[in-house]
Amino acid sequence: MTETLTNREAEVFLLLAHAPSYEELAEQLGISRRTVRFHIEKIRHKLGPLQYHQLCAASYLHSLTTV
């Protein structure tokens, strides 16, 4: 699923399961909230038109299958 994502997009995607707000993601990654939003829009473009909560759920399920 994450094969088409850049390293940073994959990192943002995987963190969605554990830090589901832009503010939390930005803090964990040391980037701005706007940059988080940019990465999430790129992820949505690559993975399909998912709502934010669906993206978080997909991240959670992906983390379960890659452990």
PyMOL Python script that loads the backbone (N, CA, C, O; Angstrom):
from pymol import cmd

cmd.read_pdbstr("""\
ATOM      1  N   MET A   1       0.815  -1.200   0.000  1.00  0.00           N
ATOM      2  CA  MET A   1       0.000   0.000   0.000  1.00  0.00           C
ATOM      3  C   MET A   1       0.858   1.264   0.000  1.00  0.00           C
ATOM      4  O   MET A   1       0.554   2.217  -0.717  1.00  0.00           O
ATOM      5  N   THR A   2       1.900   1.280   0.777  1.00  0.00           N
ATOM      6  CA  THR A   2       2.720   2.485   0.888  1.00  0.00           C
ATOM      7  C   THR A   2       3.872   2.505  -0.108  1.00  0.00           C
ATOM      8  O   THR A   2       4.735   3.378  -0.028  1.00  0.00           O
ATOM      9  N   GLU A   3       3.903   1.565  -1.040  1.00  0.00           N
ATOM     10  CA  GLU A   3       5.008   1.494  -1.987  1.00  0.00           C
ATOM     11  C   GLU A   3       5.097   2.733  -2.861  1.00  0.00           C
ATOM     12  O   GLU A   3       6.195   3.115  -3.265  1.00  0.00           O
ATOM     13  N   THR A   4       3.978   3.368  -3.162  1.00  0.00           N
ATOM     14  CA  THR A   4       3.970   4.526  -4.044  1.00  0.00           C
ATOM     15  C   THR A   4       4.249   5.838  -3.309  1.00  0.00           C
ATOM     16  O   THR A   4       4.385   6.882  -3.946  1.00  0.00           O
ATOM     17  N   LEU A   5       4.335   5.797  -2.000  1.00  0.00           N
ATOM     18  CA  LEU A   5       4.554   7.006  -1.213  1.00  0.00           C
ATOM     19  C   LEU A   5       6.039   7.294  -1.060  1.00  0.00           C
ATOM     20  O   LEU A   5       6.861   6.377  -1.034  1.00  0.00           O
ATOM     21  N   THR A   6       6.375   8.570  -0.959  1.00  0.00           N
ATOM     22  CA  THR A   6       7.758   8.936  -0.650  1.00  0.00           C
ATOM     23  C   THR A   6       8.042   8.516   0.794  1.00  0.00           C
ATOM     24  O   THR A   6       7.121   8.165   1.531  1.00  0.00           O
ATOM     25  N   ASN A   7       9.286   8.550   1.188  1.00  0.00           N
ATOM     26  CA  ASN A   7       9.632   8.181   2.565  1.00  0.00           C
ATOM     27  C   ASN A   7       8.899   9.047   3.581  1.00  0.00           C
ATOM     28  O   ASN A   7       8.385   8.535   4.576  1.00  0.00           O
ATOM     29  N   ARG A   8       8.846  10.353   3.340  1.00  0.00           N
ATOM     30  CA  ARG A   8       8.183  11.260   4.282  1.00  0.00           C
ATOM     31  C   ARG A   8       6.676  11.038   4.297  1.00  0.00           C
ATOM     32  O   ARG A   8       6.058  11.067   5.362  1.00  0.00           O
ATOM     33  N   GLU A   9       6.077  10.817   3.129  1.00  0.00           N
ATOM     34  CA  GLU A   9       4.638  10.526   3.068  1.00  0.00           C
ATOM     35  C   GLU A   9       4.320   9.240   3.810  1.00  0.00           C
ATOM     36  O   GLU A   9       3.322   9.168   4.528  1.00  0.00           O
ATOM     37  N   ALA A  10       5.157   8.223   3.643  1.00  0.00           N
ATOM     38  CA  ALA A  10       4.954   6.964   4.355  1.00  0.00           C
ATOM     39  C   ALA A  10       5.064   7.175   5.859  1.00  0.00           C
ATOM     40  O   ALA A  10       4.301   6.590   6.628  1.00  0.00           O
ATOM     41  N   GLU A  11       6.004   8.004   6.277  1.00  0.00           N
ATOM     42  CA  GLU A  11       6.167   8.301   7.700  1.00  0.00           C
ATOM     43  C   GLU A  11       4.922   8.997   8.251  1.00  0.00           C
ATOM     44  O   GLU A  11       4.432   8.644   9.323  1.00  0.00           O
ATOM     45  N   VAL A  12       4.418   9.979   7.520  1.00  0.00           N
ATOM     46  CA  VAL A  12       3.195  10.679   7.934  1.00  0.00           C
ATOM     47  C   VAL A  12       2.032   9.696   7.978  1.00  0.00           C
ATOM     48  O   VAL A  12       1.268   9.678   8.943  1.00  0.00           O
ATOM     49  N   PHE A  13       1.895   8.878   6.938  1.00  0.00           N
ATOM     50  CA  PHE A  13       0.807   7.900   6.874  1.00  0.00           C
ATOM     51  C   PHE A  13       0.832   6.955   8.068  1.00  0.00           C
ATOM     52  O   PHE A  13      -0.203   6.720   8.692  1.00  0.00           O
ATOM     53  N   LEU A  14       1.996   6.414   8.390  1.00  0.00           N
ATOM     54  CA  LEU A  14       2.090   5.472   9.498  1.00  0.00           C
ATOM     55  C   LEU A  14       1.825   6.126  10.848  1.00  0.00           C
ATOM     56  O   LEU A  14       1.311   5.475  11.757  1.00  0.00           O
ATOM     57  N   LEU A  15       2.164   7.396  10.990  1.00  0.00           N
ATOM     58  CA  LEU A  15       1.909   8.102  12.244  1.00  0.00           C
ATOM     59  C   LEU A  15       0.444   8.481  12.431  1.00  0.00           C
ATOM     60  O   LEU A  15       0.020   8.769  13.551  1.00  0.00           O
ATOM     61  N   LEU A  16      -0.327   8.484  11.359  1.00  0.00           N
ATOM     62  CA  LEU A  16      -1.748   8.826  11.470  1.00  0.00           C
ATOM     63  C   LEU A  16      -2.481   7.929  12.460  1.00  0.00           C
ATOM     64  O   LEU A  16      -3.427   8.368  13.115  1.00  0.00           O
ATOM     65  N   ALA A  17      -2.054   6.687  12.571  1.00  0.00           N
ATOM     66  CA  ALA A  17      -2.714   5.746  13.483  1.00  0.00           C
ATOM     67  C   ALA A  17      -2.482   6.120  14.938  1.00  0.00           C
ATOM     68  O   ALA A  17      -3.283   5.759  15.801  1.00  0.00           O
ATOM     69  N   HIS A  18      -1.415   6.827  15.222  1.00  0.00           N
ATOM     70  CA  HIS A  18      -1.038   7.112  16.610  1.00  0.00           C
ATOM     71  C   HIS A  18      -1.136   8.589  16.987  1.00  0.00           C
ATOM     72  O   HIS A  18      -1.188   8.922  18.171  1.00  0.00           O
ATOM     73  N   ALA A  19      -1.161   9.464  16.006  1.00  0.00           N
ATOM     74  CA  ALA A  19      -1.263  10.911  16.269  1.00  0.00           C
ATOM     75  C   ALA A  19      -2.222  11.501  15.236  1.00  0.00           C
ATOM     76  O   ALA A  19      -1.791  12.163  14.292  1.00  0.00           O
ATOM     77  N   PRO A  20      -3.508  11.264  15.411  1.00  0.00           N
ATOM     78  CA  PRO A  20      -4.470  11.585  14.361  1.00  0.00           C
ATOM     79  C   PRO A  20      -4.823  13.065  14.166  1.00  0.00           C
ATOM     80  O   PRO A  20      -5.778  13.358  13.446  1.00  0.00           O
ATOM     81  N   SER A  21      -4.109  13.989  14.763  1.00  0.00           N
ATOM     82  CA  SER A  21      -4.391  15.396  14.472  1.00  0.00           C
ATOM     83  C   SER A  21      -3.179  16.023  13.795  1.00  0.00           C
ATOM     84  O   SER A  21      -2.044  15.594  14.003  1.00  0.00           O
ATOM     85  N   TYR A  22      -3.434  17.031  12.990  1.00  0.00           N
ATOM     86  CA  TYR A  22      -2.346  17.722  12.302  1.00  0.00           C
ATOM     87  C   TYR A  22      -1.343  18.279  13.297  1.00  0.00           C
ATOM     88  O   TYR A  22      -0.135  18.224  13.067  1.00  0.00           O
ATOM     89  N   GLU A  23      -1.846  18.817  14.408  1.00  0.00           N
ATOM     90  CA  GLU A  23      -0.967  19.408  15.409  1.00  0.00           C
ATOM     91  C   GLU A  23      -0.026  18.361  16.009  1.00  0.00           C
ATOM     92  O   GLU A  23       1.172  18.599  16.164  1.00  0.00           O
ATOM     93  N   GLU A  24      -0.593  17.192  16.345  1.00  0.00           N
ATOM     94  CA  GLU A  24       0.232  16.124  16.922  1.00  0.00           C
ATOM     95  C   GLU A  24       1.263  15.622  15.918  1.00  0.00           C
ATOM     96  O   GLU A  24       2.422  15.399  16.267  1.00  0.00           O
ATOM     97  N   LEU A  25       0.838  15.447  14.680  1.00  0.00           N
ATOM     98  CA  LEU A  25       1.768  14.995  13.646  1.00  0.00           C
ATOM     99  C   LEU A  25       2.890  16.005  13.434  1.00  0.00           C
ATOM    100  O   LEU A  25       4.062  15.640  13.346  1.00  0.00           O
ATOM    101  N   ALA A  26       2.518  17.264  13.356  1.00  0.00           N
ATOM    102  CA  ALA A  26       3.519  18.313  13.144  1.00  0.00           C
ATOM    103  C   ALA A  26       4.530  18.326  14.281  1.00  0.00           C
ATOM    104  O   ALA A  26       5.732  18.462  14.053  1.00  0.00           O
ATOM    105  N   GLU A  27       4.040  18.184  15.502  1.00  0.00           N
ATOM    106  CA  GLU A  27       4.934  18.183  16.660  1.00  0.00           C
ATOM    107  C   GLU A  27       5.877  16.985  16.636  1.00  0.00           C
ATOM    108  O   GLU A  27       7.074  17.133  16.877  1.00  0.00           O
ATOM    109  N   GLN A  28       5.348  15.806  16.349  1.00  0.00           N
ATOM    110  CA  GLN A  28       6.183  14.597  16.318  1.00  0.00           C
ATOM    111  C   GLN A  28       7.232  14.648  15.219  1.00  0.00           C
ATOM    112  O   GLN A  28       8.350  14.163  15.395  1.00  0.00           O
ATOM    113  N   LEU A  29       6.870  15.235  14.086  1.00  0.00           N
ATOM    114  CA  LEU A  29       7.778  15.257  12.937  1.00  0.00           C
ATOM    115  C   LEU A  29       8.671  16.493  12.902  1.00  0.00           C
ATOM    116  O   LEU A  29       9.627  16.553  12.130  1.00  0.00           O
ATOM    117  N   GLY A  30       8.360  17.469  13.732  1.00  0.00           N
ATOM    118  CA  GLY A  30       9.148  18.694  13.735  1.00  0.00           C
ATOM    119  C   GLY A  30       8.932  19.538  12.493  1.00  0.00           C
ATOM    120  O   GLY A  30       9.852  20.201  12.014  1.00  0.00           O
ATOM    121  N   ILE A  31       7.705  19.510  11.970  1.00  0.00           N
ATOM    122  CA  ILE A  31       7.356  20.292  10.782  1.00  0.00           C
ATOM    123  C   ILE A  31       6.102  21.106  11.090  1.00  0.00           C
ATOM    124  O   ILE A  31       5.495  20.941  12.147  1.00  0.00           O
ATOM    125  N   SER A  32       5.723  21.969  10.180  1.00  0.00           N
ATOM    126  CA  SER A  32       4.545  22.807  10.405  1.00  0.00           C
ATOM    127  C   SER A  32       3.266  22.035  10.095  1.00  0.00           C
ATOM    128  O   SER A  32       3.272  21.025   9.391  1.00  0.00           O
ATOM    129  N   ARG A  33       2.172  22.550  10.650  1.00  0.00           N
ATOM    130  CA  ARG A  33       0.851  21.964  10.398  1.00  0.00           C
ATOM    131  C   ARG A  33       0.527  22.032   8.903  1.00  0.00           C
ATOM    132  O   ARG A  33      -0.091  21.122   8.352  1.00  0.00           O
ATOM    133  N   ARG A  34       0.949  23.115   8.257  1.00  0.00           N
ATOM    134  CA  ARG A  34       0.708  23.275   6.827  1.00  0.00           C
ATOM    135  C   ARG A  34       1.444  22.207   6.017  1.00  0.00           C
ATOM    136  O   ARG A  34       0.909  21.694   5.034  1.00  0.00           O
ATOM    137  N   THR A  35       2.653  21.876   6.421  1.00  0.00           N
ATOM    138  CA  THR A  35       3.417  20.831   5.737  1.00  0.00           C
ATOM    139  C   THR A  35       2.759  19.472   5.935  1.00  0.00           C
ATOM    140  O   THR A  35       2.725  18.661   5.010  1.00  0.00           O
ATOM    141  N   VAL A  36       2.240  19.216   7.126  1.00  0.00           N
ATOM    142  CA  VAL A  36       1.501  17.973   7.375  1.00  0.00           C
ATOM    143  C   VAL A  36       0.314  17.892   6.423  1.00  0.00           C
ATOM    144  O   VAL A  36       0.087  16.858   5.796  1.00  0.00           O
ATOM    145  N   ARG A  37      -0.434  18.973   6.316  1.00  0.00           N
ATOM    146  CA  ARG A  37      -1.599  19.006   5.427  1.00  0.00           C
ATOM    147  C   ARG A  37      -1.178  18.725   3.979  1.00  0.00           C
ATOM    148  O   ARG A  37      -1.866  18.000   3.261  1.00  0.00           O
ATOM    149  N   PHE A  38      -0.052  19.297   3.557  1.00  0.00           N
ATOM    150  CA  PHE A  38       0.466  19.067   2.206  1.00  0.00           C
ATOM    151  C   PHE A  38       0.742  17.577   1.980  1.00  0.00           C
ATOM    152  O   PHE A  38       0.338  17.012   0.963  1.00  0.00           O
ATOM    153  N   HIS A  39       1.436  16.943   2.942  1.00  0.00           N
ATOM    154  CA  HIS A  39       1.752  15.518   2.809  1.00  0.00           C
ATOM    155  C   HIS A  39       0.481  14.675   2.780  1.00  0.00           C
ATOM    156  O   HIS A  39       0.388  13.722   2.006  1.00  0.00           O
ATOM    157  N   ILE A  40      -0.482  15.011   3.605  1.00  0.00           N
ATOM    158  CA  ILE A  40      -1.727  14.239   3.647  1.00  0.00           C
ATOM    159  C   ILE A  40      -2.482  14.375   2.325  1.00  0.00           C
ATOM    160  O   ILE A  40      -3.053  13.395   1.846  1.00  0.00           O
ATOM    161  N   GLU A  41      -2.498  15.538   1.741  1.00  0.00           N
ATOM    162  CA  GLU A  41      -3.147  15.703   0.438  1.00  0.00           C
ATOM    163  C   GLU A  41      -2.437  14.879  -0.632  1.00  0.00           C
ATOM    164  O   GLU A  41      -3.093  14.291  -1.492  1.00  0.00           O
ATOM    165  N   LYS A  42      -1.111  14.828  -0.593  1.00  0.00           N
ATOM    166  CA  LYS A  42      -0.361  13.998  -1.545  1.00  0.00           C
ATOM    167  C   LYS A  42      -0.686  12.508  -1.333  1.00  0.00           C
ATOM    168  O   LYS A  42      -0.828  11.756  -2.298  1.00  0.00           O
ATOM    169  N   ILE A  43      -0.801  12.093  -0.066  1.00  0.00           N
ATOM    170  CA  ILE A  43      -1.152  10.700   0.250  1.00  0.00           C
ATOM    171  C   ILE A  43      -2.539  10.380  -0.287  1.00  0.00           C
ATOM    172  O   ILE A  43      -2.740   9.335  -0.905  1.00  0.00           O
ATOM    173  N   ARG A  44      -3.490  11.267  -0.055  1.00  0.00           N
ATOM    174  CA  ARG A  44      -4.859  11.064  -0.562  1.00  0.00           C
ATOM    175  C   ARG A  44      -4.858  10.937  -2.077  1.00  0.00           C
ATOM    176  O   ARG A  44      -5.569  10.101  -2.634  1.00  0.00           O
ATOM    177  N   HIS A  45      -4.072  11.752  -2.734  1.00  0.00           N
ATOM    178  CA  HIS A  45      -3.998  11.702  -4.195  1.00  0.00           C
ATOM    179  C   HIS A  45      -3.480  10.336  -4.660  1.00  0.00           C
ATOM    180  O   HIS A  45      -3.951   9.802  -5.665  1.00  0.00           O
ATOM    181  N   LYS A  46      -2.523   9.777  -3.937  1.00  0.00           N
ATOM    182  CA  LYS A  46      -1.919   8.506  -4.328  1.00  0.00           C
ATOM    183  C   LYS A  46      -2.734   7.290  -3.906  1.00  0.00           C
ATOM    184  O   LYS A  46      -2.772   6.293  -4.627  1.00  0.00           O
ATOM    185  N   LEU A  47      -3.394   7.361  -2.731  1.00  0.00           N
ATOM    186  CA  LEU A  47      -4.118   6.198  -2.215  1.00  0.00           C
ATOM    187  C   LEU A  47      -5.602   6.213  -2.530  1.00  0.00           C
ATOM    188  O   LEU A  47      -6.283   5.204  -2.342  1.00  0.00           O
ATOM    189  N   GLY A  48      -6.102   7.310  -2.995  1.00  0.00           N
ATOM    190  CA  GLY A  48      -7.517   7.400  -3.330  1.00  0.00           C
ATOM    191  C   GLY A  48      -8.199   8.482  -2.514  1.00  0.00           C
ATOM    192  O   GLY A  48      -7.642   8.974  -1.533  1.00  0.00           O
ATOM    193  N   PRO A  49      -9.398   8.848  -2.916  1.00  0.00           N
ATOM    194  CA  PRO A  49     -10.119   9.939  -2.263  1.00  0.00           C
ATOM    195  C   PRO A  49     -10.724   9.521  -0.915  1.00  0.00           C
ATOM    196  O   PRO A  49     -11.940   9.385  -0.782  1.00  0.00           O
ATOM    197  N   LEU A  50      -9.867   9.324   0.060  1.00  0.00           N
ATOM    198  CA  LEU A  50     -10.312   8.902   1.382  1.00  0.00           C
ATOM    199  C   LEU A  50     -10.578  10.110   2.275  1.00  0.00           C
ATOM    200  O   LEU A  50      -9.879  11.120   2.195  1.00  0.00           O
ATOM    201  N   GLN A  51     -11.585   9.996   3.115  1.00  0.00           N
ATOM    202  CA  GLN A  51     -11.816  11.002   4.145  1.00  0.00           C
ATOM    203  C   GLN A  51     -10.701  10.861   5.175  1.00  0.00           C
ATOM    204  O   GLN A  51     -10.040   9.826   5.241  1.00  0.00           O
ATOM    205  N   TYR A  52     -10.494  11.903   5.979  1.00  0.00           N
ATOM    206  CA  TYR A  52      -9.399  11.885   6.950  1.00  0.00           C
ATOM    207  C   TYR A  52      -9.518  10.709   7.917  1.00  0.00           C
ATOM    208  O   TYR A  52      -8.522  10.047   8.207  1.00  0.00           O
ATOM    209  N   HIS A  53     -10.725  10.443   8.419  1.00  0.00           N
ATOM    210  CA  HIS A  53     -10.891   9.330   9.366  1.00  0.00           C
ATOM    211  C   HIS A  53     -10.645   7.983   8.685  1.00  0.00           C
ATOM    212  O   HIS A  53     -10.179   7.046   9.333  1.00  0.00           O
ATOM    213  N   GLN A  54     -10.949   7.874   7.400  1.00  0.00           N
ATOM    214  CA  GLN A  54     -10.670   6.643   6.668  1.00  0.00           C
ATOM    215  C   GLN A  54      -9.165   6.463   6.490  1.00  0.00           C
ATOM    216  O   GLN A  54      -8.654   5.345   6.552  1.00  0.00           O
ATOM    217  N   LEU A  55      -8.472   7.557   6.272  1.00  0.00           N
ATOM    218  CA  LEU A  55      -7.017   7.515   6.145  1.00  0.00           C
ATOM    219  C   LEU A  55      -6.384   7.064   7.460  1.00  0.00           C
ATOM    220  O   LEU A  55      -5.442   6.273   7.459  1.00  0.00           O
ATOM    221  N   CYS A  56      -6.902   7.567   8.578  1.00  0.00           N
ATOM    222  CA  CYS A  56      -6.406   7.153   9.900  1.00  0.00           C
ATOM    223  C   CYS A  56      -6.657   5.663  10.119  1.00  0.00           C
ATOM    224  O   CYS A  56      -5.785   4.948  10.613  1.00  0.00           O
ATOM    225  N   ALA A  57      -7.850   5.198   9.750  1.00  0.00           N
ATOM    226  CA  ALA A  57      -8.181   3.773   9.905  1.00  0.00           C
ATOM    227  C   ALA A  57      -7.285   2.912   9.020  1.00  0.00           C
ATOM    228  O   ALA A  57      -6.820   1.857   9.453  1.00  0.00           O
ATOM    229  N   ALA A  58      -7.038   3.346   7.791  1.00  0.00           N
ATOM    230  CA  ALA A  58      -6.158   2.601   6.881  1.00  0.00           C
ATOM    231  C   ALA A  58      -4.749   2.537   7.453  1.00  0.00           C
ATOM    232  O   ALA A  58      -4.077   1.511   7.346  1.00  0.00           O
ATOM    233  N   SER A  59      -4.305   3.625   8.055  1.00  0.00           N
ATOM    234  CA  SER A  59      -2.984   3.648   8.684  1.00  0.00           C
ATOM    235  C   SER A  59      -2.916   2.644   9.824  1.00  0.00           C
ATOM    236  O   SER A  59      -1.938   1.908   9.958  1.00  0.00           O
ATOM    237  N   TYR A  60      -3.958   2.619  10.643  1.00  0.00           N
ATOM    238  CA  TYR A  60      -4.005   1.690  11.761  1.00  0.00           C
ATOM    239  C   TYR A  60      -3.978   0.245  11.272  1.00  0.00           C
ATOM    240  O   TYR A  60      -3.210  -0.570  11.783  1.00  0.00           O
ATOM    241  N   LEU A  61      -4.809  -0.073  10.288  1.00  0.00           N
ATOM    242  CA  LEU A  61      -4.842  -1.439   9.754  1.00  0.00           C
ATOM    243  C   LEU A  61      -3.508  -1.811   9.120  1.00  0.00           C
ATOM    244  O   LEU A  61      -3.044  -2.941   9.272  1.00  0.00           O
ATOM    245  N   HIS A  62      -2.896  -0.880   8.417  1.00  0.00           N
ATOM    246  CA  HIS A  62      -1.592  -1.136   7.806  1.00  0.00           C
ATOM    247  C   HIS A  62      -0.535  -1.427   8.886  1.00  0.00           C
ATOM    248  O   HIS A  62       0.318  -2.298   8.712  1.00  0.00           O
ATOM    249  N   SER A  63      -0.605  -0.693   9.988  1.00  0.00           N
ATOM    250  CA  SER A  63       0.375  -0.915  11.070  1.00  0.00           C
ATOM    251  C   SER A  63       0.195  -2.284  11.694  1.00  0.00           C
ATOM    252  O   SER A  63       1.165  -2.875  12.170  1.00  0.00           O
ATOM    253  N   LEU A  64      -1.030  -2.804  11.702  1.00  0.00           N
ATOM    254  CA  LEU A  64      -1.267  -4.146  12.253  1.00  0.00           C
ATOM    255  C   LEU A  64      -0.703  -5.230  11.349  1.00  0.00           C
ATOM    256  O   LEU A  64      -0.247  -6.269  11.828  1.00  0.00           O
ATOM    257  N   THR A  65      -0.733  -4.993  10.054  1.00  0.00           N
ATOM    258  CA  THR A  65      -0.290  -6.020   9.112  1.00  0.00           C
ATOM    259  C   THR A  65       1.213  -5.989   8.852  1.00  0.00           C
ATOM    260  O   THR A  65       1.755  -6.919   8.256  1.00  0.00           O
ATOM    261  N   THR A  66       1.890  -4.933   9.291  1.00  0.00           N
ATOM    262  CA  THR A  66       3.332  -4.838   9.034  1.00  0.00           C
ATOM    263  C   THR A  66       4.165  -5.128  10.254  1.00  0.00           C
ATOM    264  O   THR A  66       5.386  -4.982  10.212  1.00  0.00           O
ATOM    265  N   VAL A  67       3.544  -5.534  11.335  1.00  0.00           N
ATOM    266  CA  VAL A  67       4.290  -5.804  12.579  1.00  0.00           C
ATOM    267  C   VAL A  67       4.914  -7.173  12.529  1.00  0.00           C
ATOM    268  O   VAL A  67       5.580  -7.583  13.479  1.00  0.00           O
TER     269      VAL A  67
END
""", "prot")
cmd.dss("prot")
cmd.show_as("cartoon", "prot")
cmd.util.cbc("prot")
cmd.orient("prot")
